[in-house]
């Protein structure tokens, strides 16, 4: 995928906003926030950049530029470890609604999502993950428990995926119990949402395979952003850390390791952009999405491991961000599941 000038400008604008208002200090303030992210930063991104409106068609109050632009924003957020409702609401939630194709629901919900005034949470996974549904339809009502829900604790609208299609439930409905769950990655909040015979509005059927591919592509974009930032941190540190009377970055062995990190990042980015572009124009093959997902996971794990190793003891202190990237890498490796191995393209 070739990034257009307009897309480069968008990514540059988001990066500039995050550099000024969403740095490490802001991310850490968000960790102490009830919602787990900096709400002022999210408001700023929505009002001044319009990030939540990017993939929403103009007829529903959005910008209508498409999925590619939304995932470029996710990549930039991955560089900062910020976790506002972009991935769970403005990407996964919006795409689930668009795939369901319910015009009345889209007209009612999406304009507020585009403004950042409403957040969505997709309730999908069963206790074993995203290969099964956690919630079922019984007598027209919803029962069961959705696990690993992004932005689920405070979402305004719950979009419930079941074997019978997509359903909408108001976040304040009786019979809904939301529970925040502890996670290894403190920068990302997950929750379980239980439904006890909750009335719901049917929105239509969703192509689950397509939604899963979108979710994988989004996580892949985030992993590329995180890996790129880890590489930057490592190179910067190698220039300032002096050992044996010289910066450690001048040692050939470490140069080789950082060169390998660069190759990992750029190859992951190439595969990610191929998958994202193909998704946007419906030309991608399932194997390309799977390959991008697997390679980005392996690349981020490799790069962040080198980041921790080359920073030494400081990397595992609370004050440094390296251990947070390490935890995000392991969390992202499990998020939305992973393709089966090995990948074999038919002859």
C-alpha positions as CSV (number, residue, x, y, z in Angstrom):
1,X,0.0,0.0,0.0
2,X,1.3,3.4,-0.9
3,X,0.4,6.1,1.6
4,X,-1.1,9.1,-0.1
5,X,0.0,12.6,0.8
6,X,-3.3,13.2,2.6
7,X,-2.9,10.0,4.7
8,X,0.7,11.1,5.6
9,X,-0.6,14.4,6.7
10,X,-3.3,12.7,8.8
11,X,-0.7,10.4,10.5
12,X,1.6,13.4,11.0
13,X,-1.2,15.5,12.6
14,X,-2.1,12.7,15.0
15,X,1.5,12.1,15.9
16,X,2.0,15.8,16.6
17,X,-1.1,15.9,18.8
18,X,0.1,12.8,20.7
19,X,3.6,14.3,21.1
20,X,2.2,17.4,22.7
21,X,-0.8,16.0,24.6
22,X,-0.4,12.2,24.7
23,X,3.2,11.6,25.8
24,X,4.3,9.0,28.4
25,X,3.3,11.3,31.2
26,X,-0.2,11.6,29.8
27,X,-0.4,7.9,29.3
28,X,0.6,7.3,32.9
29,X,-2.0,9.8,34.1
30,X,-4.6,7.8,32.2
31,X,-3.6,4.6,34.0
32,X,-4.8,6.2,37.2
33,X,-8.0,7.4,35.6
34,X,-11.2,5.5,36.2
35,X,-11.6,4.7,32.5
36,X,-7.9,3.8,32.0
37,X,-7.2,6.5,29.4
38,X,-6.8,10.3,29.2
39,X,-10.3,11.5,28.4
40,X,-9.1,15.0,27.5
41,X,-6.8,13.5,24.9
42,X,-9.6,11.5,23.4
43,X,-11.8,14.6,23.3
44,X,-9.0,16.5,21.6
45,X,-8.5,13.8,19.0
46,X,-12.2,13.6,18.2
47,X,-12.9,17.4,18.1
48,X,-9.7,18.7,16.4
49,X,-8.7,15.7,14.2
50,X,-12.0,13.8,13.9
51,X,-10.4,10.4,14.4
52,X,-13.7,8.7,15.5
53,X,-15.4,9.9,12.3
54,X,-12.9,8.7,9.8
55,X,-14.4,5.4,8.8
56,X,-18.1,6.5,9.3
57,X,-19.8,7.4,6.0
58,X,-20.8,11.0,5.5
59,X,-24.5,10.0,5.4
60,X,-24.2,9.0,9.1
61,X,-22.3,12.1,10.2
62,X,-18.8,10.9,9.5
63,X,-15.9,11.9,7.3
64,X,-16.2,8.8,5.1
65,X,-12.5,8.5,4.1
66,X,-12.4,4.8,5.1
67,X,-10.8,2.1,7.1
68,X,-7.2,2.8,6.1
69,X,-7.2,6.2,7.8
70,X,-8.7,4.8,10.9
71,X,-6.0,2.1,11.2
72,X,-3.2,4.7,10.6
73,X,-4.6,6.4,13.7
74,X,-4.5,3.1,15.6
75,X,-0.8,2.7,14.5
76,X,0.0,6.1,15.9
77,X,-1.8,5.3,19.2
78,X,0.3,2.1,19.3
79,X,3.4,4.2,19.5
80,X,2.2,5.9,22.7
81,X,0.4,2.9,24.4
82,X,-2.6,5.2,24.8
83,X,-5.8,3.2,24.7
84,X,-8.8,5.5,24.2
85,X,-12.0,4.0,22.6
86,X,-10.4,4.1,19.1
87,X,-9.8,0.4,18.6
88,X,-12.9,-1.0,20.5
89,X,-15.4,1.7,19.5
90,X,-14.4,3.7,16.5
91,X,-13.0,0.7,14.6
92,X,-14.5,-2.5,15.8
93,X,-17.8,-1.1,16.9
94,X,-18.3,1.0,13.8
95,X,-17.3,-1.8,11.5
96,X,-19.7,-4.2,13.2
97,X,-22.6,-1.7,12.7
98,X,-21.7,-1.1,9.0
99,X,-21.5,-4.8,8.3
100,X,-24.9,-5.3,9.9
101,X,-26.3,-2.8,7.4
102,X,-29.1,-1.5,9.6
103,X,-29.6,2.1,8.3
104,X,-32.0,3.1,11.1
105,X,-29.5,2.1,13.8
106,X,-26.6,3.7,11.9
107,X,-28.5,7.0,11.6
108,X,-29.2,6.8,15.3
109,X,-25.9,5.8,16.7
110,X,-23.1,6.7,14.4
111,X,-23.4,10.5,14.4
112,X,-22.7,10.6,18.1
113,X,-19.9,8.1,17.7
114,X,-18.3,10.3,15.1
115,X,-18.4,13.3,17.5
116,X,-16.9,11.2,20.3
117,X,-20.0,11.6,22.4
118,X,-20.9,7.9,22.3
119,X,-18.8,4.9,22.7
120,X,-19.5,1.3,21.5
121,X,-18.4,-2.0,22.9
122,X,-18.5,-5.2,20.9
123,X,-19.5,-8.1,23.1
124,X,-18.2,-11.2,21.3
125,X,-15.9,-13.8,22.9
126,X,-16.8,-16.8,25.0
127,X,-14.6,-17.9,27.9
128,X,-12.2,-19.6,25.5
129,X,-11.9,-16.7,23.1
130,X,-13.3,-15.3,19.9
131,X,-13.9,-18.7,18.2
132,X,-17.2,-18.9,20.1
133,X,-19.9,-16.5,21.2
134,X,-20.3,-15.7,24.9
135,X,-23.9,-14.6,24.6
136,X,-26.9,-16.5,23.2
137,X,-30.5,-15.6,22.2
138,X,-33.2,-17.2,24.3
139,X,-36.8,-16.3,23.6
140,X,-35.8,-13.0,22.0
141,X,-33.7,-12.0,25.0
142,X,-29.9,-12.2,25.5
143,X,-28.3,-14.4,28.1
144,X,-24.7,-15.4,28.8
145,X,-21.4,-13.6,29.4
146,X,-19.1,-11.9,26.9
147,X,-15.4,-12.0,27.8
148,X,-12.4,-9.7,27.0
149,X,-14.6,-6.8,26.0
150,X,-12.7,-3.7,24.9
151,X,-14.0,-0.4,26.4
152,X,-16.8,-2.4,27.9
153,X,-17.0,-1.0,31.5
154,X,-18.2,2.4,30.4
155,X,-19.5,2.0,26.9
156,X,-22.8,3.8,26.1
157,X,-24.0,1.1,23.7
158,X,-23.3,-2.6,23.7
159,X,-23.2,-4.4,20.4
160,X,-23.7,-8.1,21.1
161,X,-22.5,-10.7,18.6
162,X,-24.4,-14.0,18.7
163,X,-24.9,-17.0,16.5
164,X,-28.2,-15.3,15.5
165,X,-26.7,-12.0,14.5
166,X,-25.9,-8.6,16.0
167,X,-28.0,-7.1,18.8
168,X,-28.0,-3.6,20.4
169,X,-28.3,-3.2,24.2
170,X,-28.3,0.1,26.0
171,X,-25.4,0.3,28.5
172,X,-27.8,1.0,31.4
173,X,-30.3,-1.8,30.7
174,X,-31.5,-3.9,33.6
175,X,-29.9,-7.4,33.7
176,X,-26.6,-6.2,32.4
177,X,-23.6,-6.7,34.7
178,X,-20.2,-5.2,33.8
179,X,-17.1,-6.3,35.6
180,X,-13.6,-5.0,35.0
181,X,-11.1,-7.8,34.9
182,X,-7.4,-7.7,35.9
183,X,-5.0,-7.7,32.9
184,X,-1.3,-8.2,32.5
185,X,-1.2,-5.0,30.4
186,X,-2.2,-2.1,32.6
187,X,-2.5,0.2,29.6
188,X,-5.6,-1.7,28.2
189,X,-8.8,-2.3,30.2
190,X,-10.9,-5.4,29.5
191,X,-14.2,-6.4,31.1
192,X,-16.7,-9.2,31.2
193,X,-20.3,-8.3,30.5
194,X,-23.1,-10.6,31.7
195,X,-26.6,-10.6,30.3
196,X,-29.6,-12.1,32.2
197,X,-32.6,-12.3,29.9
198,X,-32.0,-8.8,28.6
199,X,-34.3,-7.5,25.9
200,X,-32.3,-6.4,22.8
201,X,-32.8,-4.8,19.4
202,X,-31.8,-7.0,16.5
203,X,-29.6,-5.1,14.0
204,X,-29.0,-7.8,11.4
205,X,-26.4,-10.4,10.5
206,X,-22.6,-9.8,10.4
207,X,-19.9,-11.5,8.4
208,X,-17.9,-12.8,11.3
209,X,-14.9,-13.7,9.2
210,X,-14.7,-10.2,7.8
211,X,-15.1,-8.6,11.2
212,X,-12.3,-10.9,12.6
213,X,-10.0,-9.8,9.7
214,X,-10.7,-6.2,10.4
215,X,-9.9,-6.8,14.1
216,X,-6.6,-8.6,13.2
217,X,-5.6,-5.8,10.8
218,X,-6.3,-3.2,13.5
219,X,-4.2,-5.0,16.1
220,X,-1.5,-5.5,13.5
221,X,-1.4,-1.7,12.9
222,X,-1.1,-1.1,16.6
223,X,1.7,-3.7,16.9
224,X,3.6,-2.0,14.1
225,X,3.4,1.4,15.8
226,X,4.5,-0.1,19.1
227,X,7.5,-1.9,17.5
228,X,8.5,1.2,15.7
229,X,8.5,3.2,19.0
230,X,10.5,0.5,20.7
231,X,13.1,0.6,18.0
232,X,13.3,4.4,18.3
233,X,13.7,4.2,22.1
234,X,16.5,1.6,21.8
235,X,18.5,3.6,19.2
236,X,18.2,6.8,21.3
237,X,19.3,5.0,24.4
238,X,22.3,3.4,22.6
239,X,23.5,6.8,21.7
240,X,23.4,8.2,25.3
241,X,24.4,5.1,27.4
242,X,28.2,5.1,27.8
243,X,30.1,1.9,28.7
244,X,33.8,1.3,28.4
245,X,34.2,5.0,27.6
246,X,32.0,5.0,24.5
247,X,28.3,5.0,23.6
248,X,27.0,1.4,23.5
249,X,25.5,2.0,20.1
250,X,29.0,2.2,18.6
251,X,29.6,-1.5,19.3
252,X,29.2,-3.6,16.2
253,X,27.3,-6.4,17.9
254,X,24.6,-4.0,19.1
255,X,24.5,-2.3,15.6
256,X,23.7,-5.6,14.1
257,X,20.9,-6.3,16.6
258,X,19.4,-2.9,16.0
259,X,19.6,-3.5,12.2
260,X,17.7,-6.7,12.7
261,X,15.1,-4.8,14.8
262,X,14.7,-2.4,11.9
263,X,14.1,-5.2,9.4
264,X,11.5,-6.7,11.7
265,X,9.6,-3.4,12.0
266,X,9.7,-2.6,8.3
267,X,8.7,-6.0,7.1
268,X,5.8,-6.0,9.6
269,X,4.7,-2.6,8.3
270,X,4.8,-3.8,4.7
271,X,2.6,-6.8,5.4
272,X,0.3,-4.8,7.6
273,X,-0.2,-2.1,4.9
274,X,-0.8,-4.8,2.3
275,X,-3.5,-6.4,4.4
276,X,-5.1,-3.0,5.3
277,X,-5.2,-1.8,1.7
278,X,-6.7,-5.1,0.6
279,X,-9.4,-5.0,3.3
280,X,-10.3,-1.5,2.3
281,X,-10.9,-2.3,-1.4
282,X,-12.0,-5.9,-0.9
283,X,-9.0,-7.4,-2.8
284,X,-7.2,-9.1,0.1
285,X,-6.9,-12.8,0.5
286,X,-7.5,-14.4,3.9
287,X,-3.9,-15.7,4.0
288,X,-2.5,-12.2,3.6
289,X,-4.4,-11.1,6.7
290,X,-3.3,-14.1,8.6
291,X,0.4,-13.6,7.6
292,X,0.3,-9.9,8.6
293,X,-1.2,-10.8,12.0
294,X,1.3,-13.6,12.7
295,X,4.4,-11.6,11.5
296,X,3.4,-8.4,13.4
297,X,3.0,-10.5,16.6
298,X,6.4,-12.1,16.1
299,X,8.1,-8.9,15.1
300,X,6.8,-6.9,18.1
301,X,7.7,-9.7,20.5
302,X,11.2,-9.8,19.1
303,X,11.7,-6.1,19.0
304,X,10.4,-5.4,22.5
305,X,12.5,-8.2,23.9
306,X,15.6,-6.6,22.4
307,X,14.5,-3.3,23.8
308,X,14.4,-4.7,27.3
309,X,17.7,-6.5,26.9
310,X,19.5,-3.5,25.4
311,X,18.2,-1.1,28.0
312,X,19.4,-3.3,30.9
313,X,18.0,-3.0,34.4
314,X,16.2,0.3,33.8
315,X,13.8,-1.4,31.4
316,X,12.1,-3.3,34.2
317,X,11.6,-0.4,36.5
318,X,8.2,1.2,36.8
319,X,9.6,4.6,35.7
320,X,10.6,3.4,32.2
321,X,8.1,2.5,29.5
322,X,9.9,-0.5,28.1
323,X,8.1,-3.0,30.4
324,X,4.8,-1.5,29.4
325,X,5.5,-2.1,25.8
326,X,6.6,-5.7,26.7
327,X,3.2,-6.2,28.4
328,X,1.3,-4.7,25.5
329,X,3.1,-7.0,23.1
330,X,2.0,-10.1,25.0
331,X,-1.5,-8.8,25.4
332,X,-1.9,-8.0,21.7
333,X,-0.6,-11.4,20.8
334,X,-3.8,-12.9,22.3
335,X,-6.3,-10.1,21.4
336,X,-9.0,-11.4,19.0
337,X,-7.2,-14.7,18.7
338,X,-4.7,-15.7,16.1
339,X,-4.7,-17.7,12.8
340,X,-3.9,-21.4,12.8
341,X,-0.3,-22.3,11.8
342,X,1.2,-23.1,9.5
343,X,0.1,-20.9,6.6
344,X,0.0,-22.7,3.3
345,X,-1.1,-21.0,0.2
346,X,-2.9,-23.4,-2.2
347,X,-0.9,-24.4,-5.3
